[in-house]
Amino acid sequence: MTTTAVHGYPRIGPDRELKKASEAYWAGRIGAADLDAAAARLRRGVWETLRDAGVTAVCSNTFSYYDHVLDHAVLFDLVPERFRPLVDAAGDRDAELRAYFAMARGTDHLAPMEMTKWFDTNYHYLVPELSPATRPRLAGRKPLAEYTQARGLGIPTRPVLVGPLTLLLLAKPAPGAPAGWRPLELLDELVECYAELLGLLRAAGAASVQLDEPVLATDEGRAETAALERAYTRLGGLAKRPGLVVSTYFGAVGPAVLEALKRTPVEAVGLDLVSGPESVEDLARVSGLGGKTLVAGVVDGRNVWRCDLPRALAALGSLLGLAREVEVSTSCSLLHVPIDLAAEPGLDPALRERLAFARQKVDEVVLLGRALSEGDAEAAARLEAARAPRPAPAVDARVRARLDALGESAERAGEQRRGAPGREPLLPTTTIGSFPQTPEVRRARADHRAGRIDDAEYTRLMRAEIDRVIALQEDIGLDVLVHGEPERNDMVQYFAERLDGFATTTNGWVQSYGSRCVRPPILHGDVARPAPMTVGWTTYAQSRTAKPVKGMLTGPVTMLAWSFVRDDQPLGDTARQVALALRDEIADLERAGIRHIQVDEAALRELLPLREERRADYLAWAVGAFRLATSGVAAGTRIHTHMCYSEFGRIVGAIEALDADVTSVEAARSHMELVGDLAAAGYRRGIGPGVYDIHSPRVPSVEEIEAALRAALRAVPPERLWVNPDCGLKTRSYAEVEPSLRNMVAAARRVRADLAGTASGAAG
């Protein structure tokens, strides 16, 4: 019988139970015991789902209260020094959880750990901060505890760990670490901690353990084959240990990595054959894996389209001679897709026929495993039925004709456009777009969606909220205002609901970070804009103030990155369709008198391919799509964009090429790192580095924000520096937002006054 596995399963629960329990704990409504009990129920539900579906290797230790990388930092005592007193003083479970969540979310006095994207996904992880003084040690028992819980339920599991190479290559040197020092220098010490943990897991009964090394799909990981081989030769050589599965995903790892893994004494190697189909040729090039098992990731763990089962089975068959055994698996963890298609009865039946969520993907893995085993007539019959053609994506000939007529000339037009100088003061203050979504706002949207209030009443309620947000911003003293986006449930879903070619779900939740969950739309056909989407709300807001109000749109790359996108045409072609719809919206905003228009490309860095050789092509179509959307405006209109939580140093040239007048970016958690990158690259546009972190509930002081501004001014001339938070304010409360913004404006005025005084002194 062919064995089967999945790399991981969604941990939020079918009704977002983890979100609700975590937020109740943070608010003090439940205690540590209640939170732990809720987590135990969620874990049990996942294990029983996988077991009952027929998965051979059920995974454990894929649950997390906030983030799996943070879990491993805590597990191996890789704790930033500023949190050491909290961790060392944790004498009970409640104190342990408070210290854990403090690292993730910060406290009144402690900034949280930096957060960035997990490779090229929309999941965010917490970045470990390490130094030569860091001494790894096995400080926790989480993998062991979860294995023991599952075994107590009669379910033997395969514990999953982030591998040591990935953990260290994703970490950053802590502030004060010597120049040139790399966290990878801690590898040998950390591997000994893994060795100790593996021994404990074997003693507890674990037959195998999976170590995830997705970093091997990146250029950085591929360059560390010697370190990889050293680590797994040591772990594979342990006298008493479980079987070791070294799993890679998010792309091909290349022949050199395969050769290195082949030389180590590990039992199995996992490959993502969806993102890295070239791995089949690479395996043949290295003459297979010899006596090792190949964990073949043939079911897509990142998108929602049904697996082409006959094609996947043929691919599996071609691999049989390249390994001792082939285990059927998902390409990566199912963390990245919604839980169950059965929760979406309202989707169009033709579209449903094309879809598979996590629960359905588990069934696909199991079916392929059965079909790969000889003599399973039922599996063979189901695969034969799967050969029937699926419904084709919808085609809009008008959209395609317009794009053909425009060609590339619309993108190049942006090179000649430069926004006219505005009348804002030095260091203009603004926000990224959204304001807190109060219970009253959410209730009004829900009532309108359910038909409990009509369009007129809904408009009245939304306008009242816009009035309140505009008045608050004027009272605080912001220079460029926003309407607050009370009508928007999500920055991508809002537009997807108004564009042809998209479908949205009711319960298709996916974890983005911590308790933050999103419902990615499904981009299934050609994209078109039937009617204006934002003009009415924006022009109403502008009518309530003499200060400029920004129009707020989501850019084409971000619409793709945060949706499940059709896979039957190149991404660049789909991006141009979205860009054309946005171009029409921007033209309508401009005709309505809006002179600041923000087109958010929060995910520009996120979609950057993991391999250098593929980046130029991606950046060409990504930048081209943005410019297609924005280049039609007049010189007097300012184009803004926003990007968040990513490593931007590698795409500074692309940020410049976007031709936006002002780019606002996350910078608070990364200590203004990007500002230096931009300055070194000669960036010439306006820049708004976030001066405080909105993903933490803490309120920054005036002095803290002032220090951030002065740090930015060391690299950016004052005439190009804008002042704003890191990101939108939707997830925060007004009790946090209002004092934070008042402190931000006060800090900007202090620095502005100093700059004016310096200029006067120089003139005198």
GUVO-834823 format. One line per 3 residues: number of its first residue (from 1); their letters; for each residue x, z, y of C-alpha. Coordinates in steps of 0.25 Angstrom, whole numbers, plus 5000, padded with zeros to 4 digits. Example, Ala and Ser with C-alpha at 12.3 -4.5 7.8 and 13.67 -1.06 7.14 Angstrom:
BEGIN
1> AS> 5049,5031,4982 ~ 5055,5029,4996 $
//
This chain:
BEGIN
1> MTT> 5000,5000,5000 ~ 5006,4996,5014 ~ 5007,5008,5023 $
4> TAV> 5001,5008,5037 ~ 5004,5016,5050 ~ 5000,5016,5064 $
7> HGY> 5011,5021,5075 ~ 5001,5030,5082 ~ 4986,5032,5086 $
10> PRI> 4979,5035,5099 ~ 4980,5050,5101 ~ 4970,5051,5112 $
13> GPD> 4958,5052,5103 ~ 4945,5043,5102 ~ 4939,5050,5114 $
16> REL> 4952,5053,5122 ~ 4951,5068,5116 ~ 4966,5070,5119 $
19> KKA> 4964,5066,5134 ~ 4952,5076,5135 ~ 4959,5087,5128 $
22> SEA> 4972,5086,5136 ~ 4965,5085,5149 ~ 4957,5097,5145 $
25> YWA> 4970,5105,5142 ~ 4976,5101,5155 ~ 4964,5106,5162 $
28> GRI> 4964,5119,5155 ~ 4951,5116,5148 ~ 4957,5118,5134 $
31> GAA> 4969,5125,5129 ~ 4981,5120,5120 ~ 4974,5124,5107 $
34> DLD> 4962,5114,5111 ~ 4971,5103,5115 ~ 4979,5104,5102 $
37> AAA> 4966,5104,5094 ~ 4962,5092,5101 ~ 4975,5085,5098 $
40> ARL> 4974,5089,5083 ~ 4961,5083,5082 ~ 4966,5070,5088 $
43> RRG> 4978,5069,5079 ~ 4969,5072,5067 ~ 4959,5061,5071 $
46> VWE> 4971,5051,5072 ~ 4977,5054,5058 ~ 4963,5054,5051 $
49> TLR> 4960,5041,5058 ~ 4973,5034,5053 ~ 4972,5041,5039 $
52> DAG> 4958,5037,5037 ~ 4961,5022,5041 ~ 4971,5021,5030 $
55> VTA> 4984,5022,5038 ~ 4996,5026,5029 ~ 5005,5032,5039 $
58> VCS> 4997,5041,5049 ~ 5005,5044,5061 ~ 5006,5058,5067 $
61> NTF> 5013,5063,5080 ~ 5007,5052,5088 ~ 4998,5062,5095 $
64> SYY> 5002,5067,5109 ~ 4996,5076,5119 ~ 5002,5067,5130 $
67> DHV> 5013,5058,5126 ~ 5021,5056,5113 ~ 5035,5054,5120 $
70> LDH> 5032,5067,5128 ~ 5029,5074,5114 ~ 5043,5069,5109 $
73> AVL> 5050,5075,5121 ~ 5043,5088,5119 ~ 5046,5087,5104 $
76> FDL> 5061,5086,5106 ~ 5062,5095,5118 ~ 5065,5083,5128 $
79> VPE> 5058,5091,5139 ~ 5062,5088,5154 ~ 5069,5100,5160 $
82> RFR> 5058,5103,5170 ~ 5048,5106,5159 ~ 5058,5114,5151 $
85> PLV> 5052,5127,5156 ~ 5038,5124,5152 ~ 5042,5119,5138 $
88> DAA> 5051,5131,5135 ~ 5041,5141,5140 ~ 5030,5135,5131 $
91> GDR> 5026,5147,5122 ~ 5012,5142,5117 ~ 5005,5129,5115 $
94> DAE> 4998,5129,5129 ~ 5012,5130,5135 ~ 5018,5119,5126 $
97> LRA> 5006,5110,5131 ~ 5008,5113,5145 ~ 5023,5110,5145 $
100> YFA> 5020,5097,5137 ~ 5009,5092,5147 ~ 5018,5096,5159 $
103> MAR> 5028,5086,5155 ~ 5018,5076,5154 ~ 5010,5079,5166 $
106> GTD> 5018,5088,5175 ~ 5015,5101,5182 ~ 5014,5105,5196 $
109> HLA> 5029,5107,5196 ~ 5034,5098,5185 ~ 5034,5083,5186 $
112> PME> 5030,5077,5172 ~ 5038,5068,5164 ~ 5039,5054,5167 $
115> MTK> 5029,5045,5161 ~ 5031,5030,5158 ~ 5025,5019,5149 $
118> WFD> 5027,5019,5134 ~ 5035,5006,5132 ~ 5026,4995,5136 $
121> TNY> 5013,5002,5134 ~ 5003,5009,5144 ~ 5006,5023,5137 $
124> HYL> 5014,5032,5145 ~ 5025,5042,5139 ~ 5032,5054,5145 $
127> VPE> 5047,5051,5147 ~ 5057,5061,5142 ~ 5067,5066,5152 $
130> LSP> 5081,5069,5145 ~ 5095,5072,5149 ~ 5108,5076,5142 $
133> ATR> 5103,5090,5142 ~ 5091,5087,5134 ~ 5092,5093,5120 $
136> PRL> 5082,5087,5110 ~ 5076,5097,5100 ~ 5064,5097,5091 $
139> AGR> 5055,5106,5100 ~ 5042,5103,5094 ~ 5034,5100,5082 $
142> KPL> 5023,5090,5086 ~ 5026,5079,5075 ~ 5026,5090,5065 $
145> AEY> 5014,5097,5069 ~ 5006,5084,5069 ~ 5011,5080,5056 $
148> TQA> 5007,5093,5050 ~ 4993,5092,5056 ~ 4991,5079,5050 $
151> RGL> 4996,5083,5036 ~ 4987,5095,5037 ~ 4975,5085,5038 $
154> GIP> 4981,5078,5025 ~ 4986,5066,5034 ~ 5001,5064,5032 $
157> TRP> 5007,5057,5044 ~ 5019,5049,5049 ~ 5023,5057,5062 $
160> VLV> 5027,5048,5073 ~ 5039,5051,5083 ~ 5044,5044,5095 $
163> GPL> 5058,5040,5090 ~ 5070,5046,5096 ~ 5076,5033,5102 $
166> TLL> 5062,5030,5109 ~ 5061,5044,5114 ~ 5075,5044,5121 $
169> LLA> 5074,5030,5126 ~ 5061,5033,5133 ~ 5067,5045,5139 $
172> KPA> 5073,5046,5153 ~ 5085,5054,5158 ~ 5080,5066,5165 $
175> PGA> 5083,5068,5180 ~ 5098,5073,5181 ~ 5103,5066,5168 $
178> PAG> 5116,5059,5169 ~ 5116,5045,5174 ~ 5117,5036,5162 $
181> WRP> 5112,5046,5152 ~ 5102,5042,5142 ~ 5092,5050,5134 $
184> LEL> 5096,5042,5122 ~ 5109,5050,5122 ~ 5100,5062,5116 $
187> LDE> 5096,5053,5103 ~ 5105,5060,5093 ~ 5100,5074,5097 $
190> LVE> 5085,5069,5097 ~ 5087,5062,5084 ~ 5091,5076,5078 $
193> CYA> 5077,5081,5083 ~ 5070,5070,5076 ~ 5077,5073,5064 $
196> ELL> 5073,5088,5064 ~ 5058,5083,5067 ~ 5059,5073,5055 $
199> GLL> 5063,5084,5046 ~ 5052,5093,5050 ~ 5042,5081,5048 $
202> RAA> 5047,5078,5034 ~ 5047,5093,5030 ~ 5032,5093,5035 $
205> GAA> 5029,5081,5026 ~ 5030,5069,5034 ~ 5034,5057,5026 $
208> SVQ> 5037,5048,5038 ~ 5039,5049,5053 ~ 5038,5037,5063 $
211> LDE> 5048,5037,5074 ~ 5043,5027,5085 ~ 5054,5019,5092 $
214> PVL> 5047,5010,5101 ~ 5059,5010,5111 ~ 5066,5000,5100 $
217> ATD> 5057,4989,5106 ~ 5064,4990,5119 ~ 5077,4985,5124 $
220> EGR> 5082,4999,5126 ~ 5078,5003,5112 ~ 5084,4991,5105 $
223> AET> 5097,4994,5112 ~ 5098,5007,5105 ~ 5099,5003,5091 $
226> AAL> 5111,5012,5088 ~ 5104,5024,5093 ~ 5092,5020,5085 $
229> ERA> 5100,5018,5072 ~ 5107,5032,5074 ~ 5094,5039,5077 $
232> YTR> 5087,5034,5064 ~ 5099,5034,5055 ~ 5099,5049,5058 $
235> LGG> 5084,5051,5056 ~ 5084,5043,5044 ~ 5095,5050,5038 $
238> LAK> 5089,5064,5038 ~ 5088,5070,5024 ~ 5074,5075,5025 $
241> RPG> 5065,5066,5034 ~ 5052,5058,5034 ~ 5053,5043,5033 $
244> LVV> 5056,5037,5046 ~ 5048,5026,5053 ~ 5055,5020,5065 $
247> STY> 5044,5013,5073 ~ 5045,5003,5084 ~ 5035,4996,5092 $
250> FGA> 5031,4989,5105 ~ 5040,4978,5102 ~ 5051,4972,5092 $
253> VGP> 5064,4980,5091 ~ 5073,4969,5087 ~ 5083,4967,5075 $
256> AVL> 5093,4977,5080 ~ 5084,4988,5080 ~ 5078,4984,5066 $
259> EAL> 5092,4984,5061 ~ 5095,4997,5066 ~ 5083,5003,5060 $
262> KRT> 5085,4996,5047 ~ 5099,5003,5046 ~ 5092,5017,5048 $
265> PVE> 5086,5025,5036 ~ 5072,5025,5042 ~ 5061,5021,5033 $
268> AVG> 5052,5012,5042 ~ 5053,5004,5054 ~ 5040,5001,5063 $
271> LDL> 5039,4988,5071 ~ 5029,4983,5081 ~ 5026,4969,5076 $
274> VSG> 5015,4967,5087 ~ 5024,4969,5099 ~ 5036,4964,5092 $
277> PES> 5032,4953,5082 ~ 5047,4948,5082 ~ 5050,4961,5074 $
280> VED> 5046,4953,5061 ~ 5058,4943,5064 ~ 5067,4954,5068 $
283> LAR> 5064,4961,5054 ~ 5067,4948,5047 ~ 5080,4947,5055 $
286> VSG> 5085,4960,5051 ~ 5081,4957,5036 ~ 5069,4968,5037 $
289> LGG> 5070,4983,5036 ~ 5075,4984,5022 ~ 5070,4996,5015 $
292> KTL> 5062,5001,5027 ~ 5047,5000,5030 ~ 5042,4992,5041 $
295> VAG> 5031,4998,5049 ~ 5024,4985,5054 ~ 5017,4986,5067 $
298> VVD> 5007,4974,5066 ~ 4994,4981,5072 ~ 4995,4981,5087 $
301> GRN> 4995,4995,5092 ~ 4995,4991,5107 ~ 4983,4981,5109 $
304> VWR> 4969,4981,5104 ~ 4968,4968,5097 ~ 4965,4967,5082 $
307> CDL> 4977,4964,5074 ~ 4978,4950,5068 ~ 4977,4956,5054 $
310> PRA> 4981,4944,5046 ~ 4993,4941,5055 ~ 4997,4955,5054 $
313> LAA> 4996,4955,5039 ~ 5005,4942,5038 ~ 5015,4949,5047 $
316> LGS> 5015,4961,5038 ~ 5017,4952,5026 ~ 5029,4946,5032 $
319> LLG> 5036,4959,5034 ~ 5035,4964,5020 ~ 5049,4959,5016 $
322> LAR> 5055,4965,5028 ~ 5054,4979,5025 ~ 5052,4988,5013 $
325> EVE> 5038,4991,5017 ~ 5028,4987,5028 ~ 5019,4997,5034 $
328> VST> 5008,4992,5043 ~ 5007,4998,5057 ~ 5003,4997,5071 $
331> SCS> 5013,4991,5081 ~ 5013,5004,5089 ~ 5005,5017,5091 $
334> LLH> 4990,5014,5093 ~ 4991,5024,5105 ~ 4990,5011,5114 $
337> VPI> 4976,5007,5109 ~ 4962,5013,5109 ~ 4957,5021,5097 $
340> DLA> 4945,5014,5091 ~ 4938,5001,5094 ~ 4925,5007,5088 $
343> AEP> 4924,5015,5101 ~ 4922,5002,5109 ~ 4909,4996,5104 $
346> GLD> 4906,4990,5118 ~ 4917,4980,5117 ~ 4914,4965,5116 $
349> PAL> 4913,4962,5100 ~ 4921,4950,5102 ~ 4932,4958,5108 $
352> RER> 4931,4970,5098 ~ 4934,4960,5087 ~ 4948,4958,5093 $
355> LAF> 4951,4973,5095 ~ 4957,4984,5087 ~ 4960,4998,5093 $
358> ARQ> 4968,5009,5086 ~ 4958,5013,5075 ~ 4957,4998,5072 $
361> KVD> 4972,4995,5072 ~ 4973,5006,5062 ~ 4964,4999,5053 $
364> EVV> 4972,4986,5055 ~ 4985,4993,5051 ~ 4978,4998,5038 $
367> LLG> 4972,4985,5035 ~ 4985,4978,5036 ~ 4992,4988,5027 $
370> RAL> 4981,4986,5017 ~ 4982,4971,5018 ~ 4997,4971,5016 $
373> SEG> 4995,4979,5003 ~ 4992,4970,4992 ~ 4978,4970,4985 $
376> DAE> 4970,4975,4997 ~ 4958,4966,4996 ~ 4950,4973,5007 $
379> AAA> 4961,4972,5017 ~ 4963,4957,5014 ~ 4949,4954,5016 $
382> RLE> 4949,4962,5030 ~ 4961,4954,5034 ~ 4955,4941,5030 $
385> AAR> 4943,4945,5039 ~ 4953,4947,5050 ~ 4957,4933,5050 $
388> APR> 4944,4929,5057 ~ 4947,4924,5072 ~ 4944,4935,5083 $
391> PAP> 4937,4932,5096 ~ 4946,4925,5106 ~ 4949,4930,5120 $
394> AVD> 4940,4925,5131 ~ 4946,4914,5140 ~ 4943,4912,5154 $
397> ARV> 4946,4897,5158 ~ 4944,4900,5173 ~ 4955,4911,5173 $
400> RAR> 4965,4902,5165 ~ 4963,4890,5174 ~ 4965,4899,5187 $
403> LDA> 4978,4904,5182 ~ 4983,4890,5178 ~ 4979,4886,5192 $
406> LGE> 4987,4897,5199 ~ 4999,4896,5190 ~ 5011,4904,5195 $
409> SAE> 5009,4901,5209 ~ 5000,4913,5212 ~ 5011,4922,5206 $
412> RAG> 5022,4916,5215 ~ 5014,4917,5228 ~ 5017,4932,5228 $
415> EQR> 5031,4929,5231 ~ 5027,4925,5245 ~ 5017,4937,5248 $
418> RGA> 5022,4950,5254 ~ 5012,4960,5259 ~ 5012,4962,5274 $
421> PGR> 5017,4975,5279 ~ 5006,4986,5279 ~ 5003,4996,5290 $
424> EPL> 5005,5008,5280 ~ 5015,5019,5285 ~ 5029,5021,5279 $
427> LPT> 5027,5026,5265 ~ 5013,5022,5263 ~ 5005,5031,5254 $
430> TTI> 4995,5026,5244 ~ 4990,5029,5230 ~ 4990,5020,5217 $
433> GSF> 4975,5018,5217 ~ 4966,5027,5209 ~ 4961,5041,5213 $
436> PQT> 4956,5052,5204 ~ 4944,5048,5196 ~ 4935,5060,5197 $
439> PEV> 4924,5064,5187 ~ 4914,5059,5197 ~ 4921,5045,5198 $
442> RRA> 4922,5044,5183 ~ 4907,5048,5181 ~ 4903,5038,5191 $
445> RAD> 4910,5027,5183 ~ 4905,5031,5170 ~ 4890,5032,5176 $
448> HRA> 4891,5018,5181 ~ 4897,5013,5168 ~ 4886,5019,5161 $
451> GRI> 4875,5014,5170 ~ 4871,5028,5175 ~ 4874,5024,5190 $
454> DDA> 4872,5010,5196 ~ 4882,5002,5203 ~ 4878,5006,5217 $
457> EYT> 4880,5021,5213 ~ 4893,5018,5207 ~ 4898,5011,5219 $
460> RLM> 4893,5022,5228 ~ 4901,5033,5219 ~ 4914,5024,5219 $
463> RAE> 4913,5022,5234 ~ 4912,5037,5236 ~ 4924,5039,5228 $
466> IDR> 4932,5029,5236 ~ 4927,5035,5249 ~ 4933,5048,5244 $
469> VIA> 4946,5042,5239 ~ 4948,5034,5252 ~ 4945,5047,5261 $
472> LQE> 4955,5055,5253 ~ 4966,5045,5254 ~ 4964,5044,5269 $
475> DIG> 4964,5060,5270 ~ 4977,5061,5262 ~ 4983,5050,5271 $
478> LDV> 4986,5039,5261 ~ 4990,5026,5268 ~ 4985,5015,5258 $
481> LVH> 4972,5019,5250 ~ 4965,5016,5237 ~ 4951,5017,5233 $
484> GEP> 4954,5026,5222 ~ 4948,5017,5210 ~ 4936,5026,5207 $
487> ERN> 4929,5014,5200 ~ 4941,5012,5191 ~ 4942,5018,5177 $
490> DMV> 4956,5013,5174 ~ 4965,5003,5182 ~ 4964,4993,5171 $
493> QYF> 4951,4995,5165 ~ 4944,4994,5178 ~ 4949,4979,5180 $
496> AER> 4947,4976,5165 ~ 4932,4979,5167 ~ 4931,4969,5178 $
499> LDG> 4939,4958,5172 ~ 4935,4947,5162 ~ 4944,4947,5149 $
502> FAT> 4945,4963,5148 ~ 4937,4973,5140 ~ 4937,4988,5142 $
505> TTN> 4934,4999,5132 ~ 4926,5012,5133 ~ 4935,5020,5124 $
508> GWV> 4947,5012,5122 ~ 4956,5023,5127 ~ 4972,5023,5126 $
511> QSY> 4981,5034,5130 ~ 4990,5030,5142 ~ 4997,5044,5144 $
514> GSR> 4993,5058,5141 ~ 4978,5059,5143 ~ 4977,5046,5151 $
517> CVR> 4969,5036,5143 ~ 4966,5022,5147 ~ 4956,5011,5141 $
520> PPI> 4964,4998,5141 ~ 4955,4986,5143 ~ 4956,4975,5133 $
523> LHG> 4960,4961,5139 ~ 4954,4952,5129 ~ 4952,4938,5137 $
526> DVA> 4955,4930,5150 ~ 4954,4939,5162 ~ 4946,4936,5174 $
529> RPA> 4940,4944,5186 ~ 4925,4941,5187 ~ 4923,4949,5201 $
532> PMT> 4931,4958,5210 ~ 4935,4971,5204 ~ 4940,4980,5215 $
535> VGW> 4937,4974,5228 ~ 4924,4982,5231 ~ 4930,4996,5229 $
538> TTY> 4943,4992,5237 ~ 4936,4987,5249 ~ 4926,4998,5249 $
541> AQS> 4938,5008,5249 ~ 4945,5000,5260 ~ 4932,5001,5269 $
544> RTA> 4933,5016,5269 ~ 4947,5017,5275 ~ 4956,5010,5286 $
547> KPV> 4968,5012,5277 ~ 4971,5001,5267 ~ 4965,5002,5253 $
550> KGM> 4972,4996,5241 ~ 4965,4987,5231 ~ 4969,4992,5217 $
553> LTG> 4970,4982,5205 ~ 4977,4983,5192 ~ 4988,4972,5189 $
556> PVT> 4988,4961,5178 ~ 4999,4967,5170 ~ 4993,4981,5170 $
559> MLA> 4980,4976,5166 ~ 4987,4970,5154 ~ 4995,4982,5151 $
562> WSF> 4984,4991,5151 ~ 4974,4983,5143 ~ 4974,4978,5129 $
565> VRD> 4977,4963,5132 ~ 4974,4951,5124 ~ 4985,4946,5115 $
568> DQP> 4982,4931,5114 ~ 4989,4926,5127 ~ 5002,4931,5134 $
571> LGD> 5000,4943,5143 ~ 5005,4935,5155 ~ 4993,4926,5154 $
574> TAR> 4983,4938,5153 ~ 4990,4944,5165 ~ 4988,4932,5174 $
577> QVA> 4973,4932,5171 ~ 4972,4947,5175 ~ 4981,4943,5188 $
580> LAL> 4972,4932,5192 ~ 4960,4942,5191 ~ 4967,4952,5200 $
583> RDE> 4972,4941,5210 ~ 4957,4938,5212 ~ 4954,4953,5214 $
586> IAD> 4966,4954,5224 ~ 4961,4942,5232 ~ 4947,4949,5233 $
589> LER> 4953,4962,5238 ~ 4962,4955,5248 ~ 4950,4947,5253 $
592> AGI> 4943,4961,5255 ~ 4953,4966,5264 ~ 4962,4974,5254 $
595> RHI> 4976,4973,5259 ~ 4983,4982,5248 ~ 4981,4978,5234 $
598> QVD> 4987,4986,5222 ~ 4989,4979,5209 ~ 4994,4989,5199 $
601> EAA> 5004,4985,5189 ~ 5006,4998,5182 ~ 5010,4992,5169 $
604> LRE> 5020,4981,5174 ~ 5031,4989,5168 ~ 5023,4993,5156 $
607> LLP> 5022,4979,5150 ~ 5036,4976,5152 ~ 5041,4971,5138 $
610> LRE> 5050,4981,5131 ~ 5061,4970,5129 ~ 5069,4964,5141 $
613> ERR> 5068,4950,5135 ~ 5052,4950,5137 ~ 5052,4956,5151 $
616> ADY> 5054,4944,5160 ~ 5042,4937,5155 ~ 5033,4949,5156 $
619> LAW> 5037,4952,5170 ~ 5035,4938,5174 ~ 5021,4937,5170 $
622> AVG> 5018,4951,5174 ~ 5023,4949,5188 ~ 5017,4935,5189 $
625> AFR> 5003,4941,5185 ~ 5004,4952,5196 ~ 5008,4942,5207 $
628> LAT> 4997,4932,5202 ~ 4987,4944,5205 ~ 4993,4948,5218 $
631> SGV> 5000,4936,5225 ~ 4988,4930,5232 ~ 4986,4941,5243 $
634> AAG> 4990,4939,5257 ~ 5003,4944,5264 ~ 4995,4956,5270 $
637> TRI> 4990,4962,5257 ~ 4999,4972,5250 ~ 5000,4971,5235 $
640> HTH> 5003,4984,5228 ~ 5006,4987,5213 ~ 5008,5000,5205 $
643> MCY> 5016,5003,5193 ~ 5016,5016,5185 ~ 5024,5023,5174 $
646> SEF> 5034,5014,5169 ~ 5049,5011,5170 ~ 5050,5001,5181 $
649> GRI> 5065,4998,5183 ~ 5064,4986,5174 ~ 5054,4979,5182 $
652> VGA> 5058,4981,5196 ~ 5059,4966,5198 ~ 5045,4964,5193 $
655> IEA> 5040,4974,5202 ~ 5046,4967,5213 ~ 5041,4953,5208 $
658> LDA> 5027,4958,5208 ~ 5027,4956,5224 ~ 5019,4969,5226 $
661> DVT> 5020,4975,5240 ~ 5020,4989,5235 ~ 5023,4994,5221 $
664> SVE> 5019,5008,5217 ~ 5025,5014,5205 ~ 5026,5027,5197 $
667> AAR> 5038,5034,5201 ~ 5036,5049,5201 ~ 5038,5053,5187 $
670> SHM> 5050,5043,5186 ~ 5056,5049,5199 ~ 5056,5037,5208 $
673> ELV> 5064,5029,5197 ~ 5058,5016,5200 ~ 5061,5017,5215 $
676> GDL> 5075,5016,5212 ~ 5074,5005,5203 ~ 5066,4997,5213 $
679> AAA> 5076,5000,5224 ~ 5087,4995,5215 ~ 5080,4982,5212 $
682> GYR> 5078,4979,5227 ~ 5063,4981,5227 ~ 5057,4977,5240 $
685> RGI> 5042,4980,5239 ~ 5034,4992,5243 ~ 5035,5003,5232 $
688> GPG> 5027,5016,5230 ~ 5034,5025,5220 ~ 5024,5035,5215 $
691> VYD> 5028,5048,5222 ~ 5020,5057,5212 ~ 5015,5057,5198 $
694> IHS> 5000,5056,5196 ~ 5000,5057,5181 ~ 5003,5072,5183 $
697> PRV> 4993,5082,5189 ~ 5003,5089,5198 ~ 5003,5087,5213 $
700> PSV> 5016,5083,5219 ~ 5021,5090,5232 ~ 5024,5083,5245 $
703> EEI> 5038,5087,5243 ~ 5039,5080,5229 ~ 5032,5067,5234 $
706> EAA> 5041,5067,5246 ~ 5053,5068,5237 ~ 5048,5056,5229 $
709> LRA> 5046,5048,5241 ~ 5060,5051,5247 ~ 5066,5047,5233 $
712> ALR> 5059,5034,5234 ~ 5064,5032,5248 ~ 5078,5032,5243 $
715> AVP> 5075,5019,5236 ~ 5064,5013,5244 ~ 5063,5010,5259 $
718> PER> 5052,5018,5266 ~ 5045,5005,5270 ~ 5043,5001,5256 $
721> LWV> 5039,5015,5250 ~ 5024,5018,5247 ~ 5020,5032,5243 $
724> NPD> 5010,5034,5231 ~ 5007,5041,5218 ~ 5013,5036,5205 $
727> CGL> 4999,5031,5200 ~ 4984,5031,5202 ~ 4977,5044,5204 $
730> KTR> 4966,5042,5194 ~ 4969,5052,5184 ~ 4972,5064,5194 $
733> SYA> 4963,5073,5201 ~ 4960,5074,5216 ~ 4966,5088,5215 $
736> EVE> 4979,5082,5211 ~ 4978,5069,5219 ~ 4975,5073,5233 $
739> PSL> 4986,5083,5235 ~ 4996,5074,5228 ~ 4992,5063,5238 $
742> RNM> 4992,5072,5250 ~ 5006,5076,5246 ~ 5010,5062,5244 $
745> VAA> 5005,5058,5258 ~ 5012,5070,5264 ~ 5025,5067,5257 $
748> ARR> 5024,5052,5262 ~ 5022,5057,5276 ~ 5034,5066,5276 $
751> VRA> 5043,5055,5271 ~ 5037,5045,5281 ~ 5039,5055,5293 $
754> DLA> 5054,5057,5288 ~ 5056,5042,5288 ~ 5049,5040,5302 $
757> GTA> 5058,5051,5307 ~ 5071,5045,5301 ~ 5067,5031,5307 $
760> SGA> 5065,5038,5321 ~ 5078,5045,5320 ~ 5085,5032,5316 $
763> AG> 5078,5025,5328 ~ 5082,5035,5338 $
//
